[in-house]
């Protein structure tokens, strides 16, 4: 799959300005973002990119702050080179280390996850993924059946496996993410992960002890009922991909309508990851 890369440059960038644009672009189907010194890069599958729609979305922001962008078409064959030039290992709470296949192993970390860099969201570098992983560390996954929605590279599913979950179903609508999840599960000897390509309609019959969903606010709101339907009573759900204000209140209200009670959340650079219990 080919992707379009939009290179955004902001004059005197503030974090909130960058995050506003990223949040809006995510609703249009942009699924990967990379912060840069003077802005950020955004990536979207070529077959879903519509420049007129992007311009219409950006129009109000031209009056609020100064920015510009350029568009490049990136063939899939070049993506590994892009990631390998930018991918550095990350550490979370001194317990998790996420590295690529070309980095040296560090067995001194309790949980080391190997991710083969590709055009798939979820390397742990974005605040939402890091916070989801930090939240997961605080709870017992032993023997649990887990559903990972919008799995990207499969990083959260892999962590669930390393935390002794019994079985994990990982779902993403993007074929690249589906393939990446299968490959990364194999790299991490996580043979209890089943990867599926699709959206909420692909959720297998059955009940889950835990649901992981790091997507974006609009999709979470749209799929909340489906999540609640397959979550066991007493089960928990971890949600991210949205901001503290006003999104957390909106998400909490929507979750309550389906019997999901707010438990706790983490915040990093205005992004939020929250846990709810049914």
C-alpha positions in Angstrom: 0.0 0.0 0.0 1.3 3.5 -0.9 1.0 6.3 1.5 1.0 10.1 1.3 3.3 12.0 3.7 2.3 15.5 4.7 5.2 17.5 6.1 3.8 20.3 8.4 5.9 23.3 9.4 4.6 25.6 12.2 6.0 29.0 12.9 6.9 29.2 16.6 5.0 25.9 17.2 3.2 25.3 20.5 2.4 21.8 21.5 -1.4 22.5 21.5 -1.2 23.8 17.9 0.5 20.7 16.7 -1.9 18.5 18.7 -5.0 20.3 17.3 -3.9 19.6 13.8 -3.0 16.0 14.6 -6.3 15.4 16.2 -8.2 16.7 13.2 -6.1 14.8 10.7 -6.7 11.6 12.6 -10.5 11.9 12.0 -9.7 12.0 8.3 -7.9 8.7 8.3 -4.3 9.8 8.9 -3.0 6.9 11.0 0.7 7.7 11.8 2.3 10.9 13.1 5.9 11.8 13.7 6.8 15.0 15.6 9.6 17.1 14.2 11.5 20.1 15.5 9.3 22.6 13.7 6.1 20.6 13.3 5.2 17.1 12.4 4.7 14.6 9.6 1.4 12.9 9.0 0.7 9.7 7.0 -2.4 8.4 5.3 -3.1 5.5 2.9 -3.0 6.8 -0.7 -6.4 5.5 -1.6 -8.1 7.5 1.3 -6.3 10.8 0.8 -8.4 13.7 -0.5 -6.5 17.0 -0.6 -9.7 19.1 -0.9 -11.1 17.5 2.3 -7.8 18.2 4.1 -7.8 21.8 3.0 -11.4 22.3 4.1 -10.5 20.9 7.5 -7.4 23.1 7.9 -9.1 26.3 6.7 -10.2 27.6 10.2 -6.7 27.1 11.6 -5.0 29.3 9.1 -6.5 32.3 11.0 -5.4 31.0 14.4 -1.7 30.4 13.8 0.9 30.2 10.9 1.7 26.9 9.3 2.3 25.3 5.9 2.6 21.8 4.5 3.9 19.9 1.5 2.7 16.5 0.2 4.9 13.5 -0.8 3.9 10.2 -2.2 5.7 7.4 -0.4 5.8 3.9 -2.0 5.5 1.1 0.5 9.0 -0.2 -0.5 10.6 2.9 1.0 8.9 2.8 4.4 11.4 0.6 6.1 14.2 3.0 5.3 12.2 5.9 6.7 11.5 4.1 10.0 15.0 2.7 10.4 16.5 6.2 10.1 14.2 7.5 12.9 13.4 4.5 15.2 15.2 4.6 18.5 14.5 2.2 21.4 12.2 3.5 24.1 11.8 2.7 27.7 8.6 2.8 29.8 8.7 2.9 33.6 12.1 1.1 33.6 10.3 -2.1 32.9 9.4 -2.1 29.2 11.9 -1.6 26.4 10.7 -1.4 22.8 13.3 -1.9 20.1 13.5 -2.8 16.4 15.1 -5.9 15.0 18.3 -4.0 14.2 18.9 -2.9 17.9 20.8 -4.8 20.5 18.8 -7.0 22.9 18.6 -5.9 26.6 17.5 -8.9 28.6 17.8 -6.9 31.8 14.4 -5.4 31.1 11.5 -7.5 32.4 9.5 -6.9 29.2 11.4 -6.3 25.9 9.2 -6.0 22.8 10.7 -6.3 19.3 8.9 -4.3 16.6 9.8 -4.5 13.0 9.4 -0.9 11.7 6.8 -0.6 8.9 3.9 1.7 7.9 1.9 0.7 10.9 1.0 2.8 14.0 2.3 1.7 17.4 5.9 1.7 18.2 5.5 3.2 21.7 7.0 6.5 20.7 3.6 8.3 20.7 2.3 9.4 24.1 -0.9 7.4 23.8 0.8 4.1 23.2 3.3 4.7 26.0 0.5 5.6 28.5 -1.5 2.5 27.5 1.5 0.3 28.2 2.1 2.1 31.6 -1.5 1.6 32.6 -1.3 -2.1 31.6 1.7 -2.6 33.9 -0.5 -1.6 36.9 -2.9 -4.5 36.5 -2.9 -8.3 36.4 -3.4 -9.8 32.9 -2.7 -13.4 33.9 -5.1 -15.8 32.3 -7.2 -13.0 30.7 -8.8 -13.1 27.3 -7.9 -9.8 25.6 -9.3 -7.9 22.6 -7.0 -5.3 21.0 -8.9 -2.9 18.7 -6.9 -0.8 16.2 -3.9 -2.9 17.0 -1.4 -1.2 14.6 1.9 -3.1 15.0 0.4 -5.3 17.6 2.5 -3.8 20.4 -0.2 -3.7 23.0 -1.3 -7.3 22.2 2.3 -8.4 22.5 2.6 -6.7 25.9 -0.6 -8.4 27.0 1.0 -11.8 26.0 4.1 -11.0 27.9 1.9 -10.1 30.9 0.6 -13.7 30.8 -2.8 -13.1 29.1 -4.3 -16.4 28.0 -5.3 -15.4 24.5 -5.4 -12.1 22.6 -7.5 -11.2 19.5 -5.9 -8.2 17.7 -7.9 -6.4 15.0 -7.1 -3.6 12.6 -8.8 -2.4 9.4 -5.5 -1.8 7.6 -4.0 -4.8 5.8 -0.5 -3.5 6.5 -1.2 -3.4 10.3 -2.7 -6.9 10.1 0.4 -8.2 8.5 2.6 -6.3 10.8 0.9 -7.7 13.9 1.3 -11.2 12.7 5.0 -10.7 12.0 5.7 -8.9 15.2 3.8 -11.6 17.2 6.1 -14.1 15.7 9.2 -12.0 16.5 8.1 -12.0 20.1 7.1 -15.7 20.3 3.6 -14.6 21.1 1.8 -17.5 19.7 -1.4 -16.8 21.6 -2.2 -13.7 19.4 -4.8 -14.1 16.7 -4.7 -11.2 14.2 -7.8 -10.2 12.1 -8.3 -7.6 9.4 -11.4 -5.5 9.9 -13.2 -3.3 12.3 -15.9 -3.9 15.0 -17.7 -6.3 12.6 -14.7 -8.6 12.8 -14.9 -9.1 16.6 -15.4 -12.9 17.1 -18.2 -14.2 19.2 -17.4 -14.6 22.9 -16.6 -12.5 25.9 -13.4 -10.8 26.9 -11.8 -9.9 30.2 -10.0 -6.9 28.9 -10.3 -4.6 25.9 -7.5 -2.3 24.6 -8.4 0.4 22.1 -5.9 3.1 21.2 -7.6 4.7 18.2 -9.3 8.2 18.3 -12.2 9.8 20.0 -14.7 9.6 17.2 -14.1 5.9 16.5 -14.2 5.1 20.3 -17.5 6.8 20.6 -18.9 5.0 17.6 -17.8 1.6 18.8 -18.3 1.9 22.5 -21.5 -0.1 22.5 -19.8 -3.0 20.7 -17.0 -3.0 23.2 -19.4 -3.1 26.1 -21.4 -5.9 24.5 -18.3 -8.3 24.4 -16.8 -7.2 27.7 -17.4 -9.5 30.7 -19.0 -8.1 33.8 -16.1 -7.0 36.0 -13.9 -6.7 33.0 -11.8 -3.6 32.2 -11.2 -1.5 29.1 -8.3 0.8 28.3 -9.0 3.7 25.9 -6.6 6.2 24.3 -6.2 8.4 21.3 -7.9 11.5 22.7 -7.2 14.6 24.8 -7.8 15.5 28.4 -10.1 18.4 27.5 -12.8 18.2 26.4 -12.4 14.5 25.2 -12.0 12.7 28.6 -15.4 14.0 29.9 -17.1 13.1 26.6 -15.6 9.6 26.6 -16.4 9.1 30.3 -20.1 10.1 29.7 -20.4 7.8 26.6 -18.8 4.9 28.5 -21.2 5.3 31.4 -24.2 4.9 29.1 -23.0 1.4 28.4 -22.2 0.4 32.0 -18.5 1.3 31.8 -17.3 3.1 35.0 -14.3 5.4 35.0 -11.4 4.0 37.1 -8.3 6.0 36.4 -6.3 7.8 33.7 -2.8 9.0 32.7 -2.0 12.3 30.9 1.0 13.2 28.8 1.2 16.4 26.7 -2.6 16.7 26.9 -3.1 13.2 25.5 -4.9 10.8 27.8 -5.2 7.0 28.4 -8.0 5.9 30.6 -9.2 2.7 32.3 -12.9 1.8 32.8 -14.5 -1.2 34.5 -17.8 -2.8 33.6 
